[in-house]
């Protein structure tokens, strides 16, 4: 395998990883209700849905290197930046302020002694 072919293979693997991360971030962004974004002190659900949705589209466009590795990887970098910002900054705050499931805190005390 030549060096150029290895380089191309590595770039394709990176593009696939960016796409998978962007899809995961999009699912996470859509999973939380709009109130969770307000409670977390972040921008609206529509804003983050659009940002991460756009990042997912850009990441999808870079999967087969249709634009070549220059311009295509520029799109992949933009997609990864938006995805990383959501995953590192917004998602942890959403998880802190919103719980899924049936009810909030559960009582663990069984009464006095």
Residue, then its C-alpha position, 0 to 999 in steps of 0.5 A: x500500500x502506498x503512502x498516498x493510499x494510506x493517507x486517503x484511507x486515514x482521511x476516510x476513516x476520520x470522515x466516517x468518525x466525524x459523521x457518526x459523532x455528528x449523527x449521535x449529537x443530532x439525536x442527543x440535541x433532538x432528544x431533550x425538550x426545549x425547556x431543558x435548553x432554557x434550564x441549562x442556560x443555553x441557546x434554544x433547541x431550534x438553534x442547536x438542532x439547526x447547528x448540529x443538523x447542519x454539521x451532520x449534513x456537512x459531515x455526510x457530504x464529506x463521506x465520499x471525498x466528493x469535494x476532494x480532500x482539501x475543501x471536503x476536509x474543510x467541511x469536515x472540520x467545521x462539522x466536527x467543531x460544531x459537534x464537539x462544542x455541542x457534546x462538550x459544552x451543551x450536552x453535559x449541561x442538558x444532562x445535569x438539568x433534565x432527567x428522563x424516565x418515570x419521575x424525578x428523585x426517588x426516595x431511598x429512606x424507608x421511614x425512621x428506625 
